[in-house]
């Protein structure tokens, strides 16, 4: 059983919990995303978290109010909207400071739950984390979020069951079995979680080395949340990964074997979707989930081509990939959901994005053969051509080459099986003792 650090009395989740969305647009800060766009994404987050959106309110201001973010007058107006709509949640599209949250609680009254964007995303993460790694990452991110908010909360600490699916939105927390959780205990728990995550990462590094020795290339699927990454993984590999029309339906990385047209195999890894306004601490906490991107030989960037801001979504993902130091990894854009484009016209590709792109539909299967051919071509550009002579008593290596490489020529000679192969660099090192002579491609 887990417990959360909260300021409200706990209660079981209720069907039809109603929420009011609150957005702020700062004057003088131009953005390709309008306030309406941002609030629509917040609405999708709310629906993913299991809330019913009862209303939306917003305003344009020169600067955020340091006490309430939205100003005392708007806060009073929000209180009236909550009463009129019989809503108990207020979802802010920005991150609130602890002081702003406490001030708003006093104005809006007891029973109203104030959830900012980071806390809402954390709640969604807690619902979807199923692996040990994912659960550790969620708990670490929750503690990092709560740590600066512990001051002044001891008087309102309440016992709350945590974990995925337990407790109302925004209150599913990492928890401890002690109600009086102070900063020291939180820091101690953070240290424990980091050690456990490092153990998980060590295991992943060992698995990665085994794959490298086998010469199996890794292809990472990335993209903005709800772009159709899991649908593509299922379509290409026959996997049965959960597919939902919700944000962050995938949190834990899923890897499946992918057979390319020439018979070569690769590992296809699905990753957590990216999103705007995701605080840096949350990105850092989920870095282990994105390790599949860091070890990839090729990145397939899936984009929802039907999204009104598809080009901006590409830029958002590009910036995250750059922060992960994988900007130089070969990349292929898969413009997904072309079945939803009436005019079949693709969005303009941002200049920092890769030139190679393919329009597909993971739902209908359109152009998936072309995508596989594109993946095979780009992986082939990283191969080394070798002539090798494999002794007949090492037929296991011949099988490995047919599985993980491209066999271009074969001759059964007296001294062994002579092959002309294109292999990944890691596998080429393993074949060094059998090399007849390396040739230029």
C-alpha positions in Angstrom: 0.0 0.0 0.0 1.2 3.5 -0.9 0.5 6.9 0.5 0.6 10.4 -1.0 1.5 13.8 0.4 -1.7 15.8 -0.2 -3.6 18.7 1.1 -7.1 17.3 0.6 -8.9 14.5 2.3 -8.8 11.3 0.2 -11.8 9.7 -1.5 -12.2 7.0 -4.1 -12.3 8.1 -7.7 -15.8 8.9 -8.9 -17.3 8.5 -12.3 -17.9 11.8 -14.0 -15.4 13.9 -11.9 -15.8 17.3 -13.5 -13.0 19.8 -14.2 -12.6 23.4 -15.4 -9.6 24.1 -17.6 -7.7 27.3 -17.1 -5.3 28.8 -19.6 -3.2 31.9 -19.7 -1.6 33.6 -22.7 1.1 36.1 -21.9 1.0 39.3 -24.1 4.1 39.9 -26.2 5.1 36.2 -26.4 4.3 35.1 -29.9 3.9 31.4 -30.5 2.7 29.2 -33.4 0.4 27.5 -30.8 -2.6 29.6 -29.9 -4.2 29.6 -26.5 -7.0 27.5 -27.9 -4.5 24.9 -29.2 -2.9 24.6 -25.8 -6.2 24.2 -24.0 -7.3 21.6 -26.5 -4.2 19.6 -25.6 -5.0 20.1 -21.9 -8.5 18.8 -22.6 -7.1 15.6 -24.1 -4.8 15.2 -21.1 -7.9 15.6 -18.8 -9.8 13.0 -20.8 -6.8 10.6 -20.6 -6.8 11.0 -16.9 -10.5 10.1 -16.6 -12.0 13.5 -16.1 -15.0 15.1 -17.6 -14.3 18.6 -18.9 -17.2 20.8 -17.7 -15.9 24.2 -18.8 -12.9 26.3 -20.0 -11.8 29.8 -19.0 -8.8 31.8 -20.0 -7.3 35.3 -20.2 -4.5 37.2 -21.7 -2.3 39.1 -19.3 1.0 40.9 -19.4 2.6 38.8 -16.7 1.5 36.1 -14.3 0.2 37.2 -10.9 2.8 36.1 -8.3 0.1 35.2 -5.8 -2.5 33.3 -7.9 -1.0 33.2 -11.5 -4.4 34.4 -12.9 -5.1 37.3 -10.6 -7.5 37.6 -7.6 -10.4 38.8 -9.8 -10.1 35.9 -12.2 -9.8 33.5 -9.2 -13.1 34.8 -7.8 -14.7 34.3 -11.3 -13.3 30.8 -11.4 -14.9 30.0 -8.0 -18.3 31.0 -9.5 -17.7 28.8 -12.5 -16.9 25.8 -10.3 -20.1 26.3 -8.4 -22.2 26.7 -11.5 -20.8 23.7 -13.2 -20.7 21.5 -10.1 -17.0 20.9 -10.8 -14.4 19.8 -8.2 -11.2 20.0 -10.3 -9.3 23.0 -11.7 -6.7 22.1 -14.3 -4.1 24.8 -15.0 -2.2 24.6 -18.3 1.0 25.8 -16.7 3.1 24.9 -13.7 2.0 26.7 -10.4 4.3 27.5 -7.6 3.5 26.0 -4.1 2.5 29.5 -2.9 0.2 30.1 -5.8 -1.5 26.7 -5.2 -2.0 27.4 -1.5 -3.5 30.9 -2.2 -5.9 29.5 -4.8 -7.0 26.8 -2.3 -8.0 29.5 0.1 -9.9 31.4 -2.5 -11.7 28.5 -4.2 -12.5 26.7 -0.9 -12.5 23.2 0.5 -13.1 20.3 -1.8 -11.6 21.9 -4.9 -8.5 20.1 -6.2 -6.0 22.3 -8.0 -3.9 20.4 -10.5 -1.2 22.0 -12.7 0.0 20.6 -15.9 3.1 18.7 -14.5 1.0 17.1 -11.8 -1.6 16.0 -14.3 1.0 14.5 -16.6 2.5 12.7 -13.6 -0.9 11.3 -12.7 -1.3 9.9 -16.3 2.2 8.4 -16.1 1.2 6.7 -12.9 -1.8 5.1 -14.6 0.2 3.7 -17.5 3.5 2.6 -15.9 3.5 -1.2 -15.7 7.1 -2.3 -15.8 9.4 -2.0 -12.7 11.5 0.6 -14.6 8.4 2.7 -15.5 7.1 2.6 -11.9 10.5 3.6 -10.5 10.6 6.5 -13.0 7.1 7.7 -12.1 7.8 7.5 -8.4 11.1 9.4 -8.7 9.4 12.2 -10.8 6.6 12.5 -8.2 9.0 12.9 -5.4 11.0 15.5 -7.3 7.7 17.4 -8.0 6.6 17.2 -4.3 9.9 17.9 -2.6 9.7 21.7 -3.0 6.1 21.7 -2.1 6.5 20.0 1.4 6.9 23.3 3.3 3.8 24.1 5.2 1.9 20.9 4.2 2.4 18.9 7.4 -0.8 20.2 8.9 -2.8 19.0 6.0 -1.2 15.6 5.4 -3.7 12.9 4.7 -3.4 9.2 4.1 -4.0 8.3 0.5 -3.8 5.1 -1.4 -1.4 5.5 -4.4 -0.5 3.6 -7.5 -2.1 3.3 -10.9 -5.9 3.4 -10.8 -6.1 4.3 -7.1 -7.3 7.6 -5.8 -8.7 10.6 -7.7 -6.8 12.4 -10.4 -3.7 14.3 -9.1 -3.6 12.3 -5.9 -2.1 9.1 -7.1 1.3 9.4 -5.6 4.5 7.6 -4.8 3.8 7.7 -1.1 5.3 6.2 2.1 3.7 4.4 5.0 4.4 7.4 7.2 2.0 10.3 7.2 4.6 12.8 8.3 6.9 12.7 5.4 9.4 15.6 5.6 12.1 16.7 3.3 14.7 14.4 4.7 12.6 11.4 4.2 11.8 12.5 0.7 15.4 13.0 -0.2 16.2 9.6 1.3 13.6 8.0 -0.9 14.8 9.9 -4.0 18.3 8.5 -3.3 16.9 4.9 -3.1 15.0 5.3 -6.3 18.0 6.6 -8.1 20.1 3.6 -7.0 17.3 1.2 -8.1 17.0 2.9 -11.4 20.8 2.7 -12.0 20.5 -1.0 -11.4 17.9 -1.2 -14.0 20.0 0.8 -16.4 23.0 -1.5 -15.7 20.9 -4.4 -16.7 19.8 -2.6 -19.9 23.4 -1.8 -20.8 24.3 -5.5 -20.4 21.4 -6.4 -22.7 22.5 -3.7 -25.2 26.0 -5.1 -25.3 24.6 -8.6 -26.0 22.6 -7.2 -28.9 25.6 -5.3 -30.2 27.7 -8.5 -30.2 24.9 -10.2 -32.1 24.9 -7.3 -34.6 21.2 -6.6 -34.3 20.5 -3.0 -35.2 18.0 -1.1 -33.1 15.3 1.1 -34.7 13.6 3.5 -32.3 10.1 4.9 -32.9 9.7 8.4 -31.6 7.1 11.1 -31.9 4.7 13.4 -30.3 2.2 11.7 -28.0 -0.8 10.1 -29.8 1.0 10.2 -33.2 0.4 6.5 -33.8 3.7 5.0 -32.7 2.2 1.9 -31.0 -0.1 1.3 -34.0 2.9 1.4 -36.3 4.8 -1.1 -34.0 1.8 -3.4 -34.1 1.4 -3.1 -37.9 5.1 -3.8 -38.6 5.7 -6.6 -36.1 2.3 -8.1 -35.3 2.8 -7.1 -31.7 -0.3 -6.4 -29.5 0.7 -3.2 -27.8 -2.1 -1.2 -26.2 -3.5 1.3 -28.7 -5.8 4.0 -27.5 -6.8 7.5 -28.8 -5.3 9.0 -25.7 -2.2 10.9 -24.8 0.6 8.8 -23.2 -1.1 5.5 -23.8 2.4 4.1 -23.9 4.9 4.7 -21.1 7.0 1.6 -20.8 9.3 0.8 -23.8 8.3 -2.1 -25.9 10.7 -3.9 -28.2 9.9 -6.4 -30.9 11.8 -8.1 -33.7 11.3 -6.7 -37.1 12.0 -8.7 -40.3 13.1 -6.4 -43.2 12.4 -7.2 -46.9 15.8 -8.6 -47.5 15.5 -11.0 -44.6 17.7 -9.1 -42.1 16.3 -8.6 -38.6 16.2 -5.5 -36.5 14.8 -4.6 -33.1 12.0 -2.1 -33.2 11.5 -0.1 -30.0 8.4 2.0 -29.1 9.0 4.9 -26.7 7.0 7.3 -24.6 5.5 10.2 -26.6 6.8 13.7 -26.2 4.7 16.7 -25.3 5.0 20.5 -25.0 5.5 22.2 -21.7 7.1 19.1 -20.1 9.4 20.3 -17.3 13.0 19.5 -17.6 13.0 17.4 -14.4 10.3 15.1 -15.9 12.4 14.6 -19.1 15.4 13.8 -17.0 13.4 11.4 -14.8 12.2 9.5 -17.8 15.6 9.4 -19.5 15.9 5.6 -19.0 12.7 5.1 -21.0 14.4 7.0 -23.8 17.6 4.9 -23.7 16.2 3.0 -26.7 16.6 6.2 -28.7 20.2 6.7 -27.5 21.3 3.2 -28.6 19.4 3.3 -31.9 21.1 2.9 -35.3 18.1 4.6 -36.9 15.2 6.8 -35.5 11.8 6.6 -37.2 10.0 9.8 -36.3 6.2 9.2 -36.5 4.2 12.4 -37.1 0.4 12.8 -37.1 0.1 14.4 -40.6 -3.5 15.3 -39.9 -2.6 17.5 -36.9 -3.1 21.2 -37.5 0.3 22.0 -36.1 2.2 18.9 -37.5 5.3 20.9 -38.4 5.5 22.4 -34.9 5.2 18.9 -33.5 8.2 17.9 -35.5 10.2 20.8 -34.1 9.2 19.9 -30.6 10.4 16.3 -31.0 13.6 17.5 -32.7 14.5 19.7 -29.8 14.1 16.9 -27.3 16.2 14.6 -29.5 18.9 17.2 -29.6 18.8 17.5 -25.8 19.4 13.7 -25.7 22.5 14.1 -27.9 21.1 11.9 -30.7 20.8 14.7 -33.2 23.3 13.0 -35.5 21.6 9.7 -35.5 20.1 8.9 -39.0 16.4 9.8 -39.0 13.4 8.9 -41.1 10.1 10.8 -40.9 6.9 8.6 -41.2 4.0 11.0 -41.9 1.2 8.9 -40.4 -2.6 9.0 -40.6 -2.6 10.0 -44.2 -6.0 8.3 -44.4 -7.3 11.3 -42.5 -6.0 13.8 -45.1 -8.8 14.6 -47.5 -6.4 16.5 -49.9 -3.5 14.2 -49.3 -1.2 17.2 -49.0 1.6 16.7 -46.4 2.7 19.5 -44.1 5.9 21.3 -44.8 9.0 19.6 -43.4 11.0 21.9 -41.0 14.5 22.6 -42.2 16.1 20.9 -39.2 14.3 17.6 -40.0 15.7 14.8 -42.1 15.1 14.9 -45.9 14.0 11.3 -46.1 10.2 11.0 -45.3 7.4 8.6 -46.3 3.7 9.1 -46.0 2.0 6.1 -44.4 -1.1 4.9 -42.6 -0.5 2.5 -39.8 -4.2 1.9 -39.6 -4.8 0.9 -43.2 -1.3 -0.4 -44.0 -0.8 2.1 -46.8 2.9 2.4 -47.8 4.2 0.3 -45.0 6.2 -1.8 -47.5 7.9 1.5 -48.7 8.6 2.3 -45.0 10.3 -1.0 -44.5 12.3 -0.6 -47.6 13.3 2.9 -46.4 14.4 1.5 -43.0 16.4 -1.3 -44.7 18.1 1.2 -47.0 19.1 3.6 -44.2 20.4 0.7 -42.0 22.3 -0.6 -45.0 24.2 2.7 -45.2 25.8 1.9 -41.9 27.0 -1.6 -43.0 30.5 -2.9 -43.7 31.2 -5.1 -46.7 33.3 -8.2 -45.9 34.6 -11.3 -47.5 34.8 -14.1 -44.9 35.6 -17.7 -44.9 33.6 -19.6 -42.2 34.8 -23.1 -41.3 32.3 -25.9 -41.7 32.3 -26.6 -37.9 31.1 -23.0 -37.3 27.9 -23.2 -39.2 26.3 -21.3 -36.3 28.0 -18.2 -37.7 26.6 -18.8 -41.1 23.1 -18.9 -39.7 23.8 -15.7 -37.8 24.9 -13.9 -40.9 21.8 -15.0 -42.8 19.8 -13.7 -39.9 21.6 -10.4 -39.0 23.4 -9.5 -42.2 22.9 -9.4 -46.0 24.5 -12.3 -47.8 25.4 -11.1 -51.3 27.5 -14.1 -52.5 28.2 -17.6 -51.3 30.6 -20.3 -52.4 31.1 -23.7 -50.6 34.9 -24.0 -50.9 37.3 -26.7 -49.5 38.5 -24.6 -46.6 35.0 -23.4 -45.7 32.0 -21.4 -46.8 33.2 -18.2 -48.6 30.7 -15.3 -48.2 30.4 -11.7 -49.3 28.3 -10.1 -46.7 27.2 -6.6 -45.5 27.2 -6.5 -41.7 26.9 -4.0 -38.9 30.2 -2.7 -37.5 29.8 -4.6 -34.2 29.3 -7.9 -36.0 32.3 -7.1 -38.4 34.6 -7.0 -35.3 33.3 -10.4 -34.2 34.1 -11.8 -37.7 37.6 -10.4 -37.8 39.4 -13.8 -37.4 37.4 -15.2 -40.4 37.9 -12.2 -42.7 39.2 -13.1 -46.1 39.7 -9.5 -47.1 37.7 -6.4 -46.6 36.4 -4.7 -49.7 35.2 -1.2 -50.3 31.5 -0.7 -50.8 
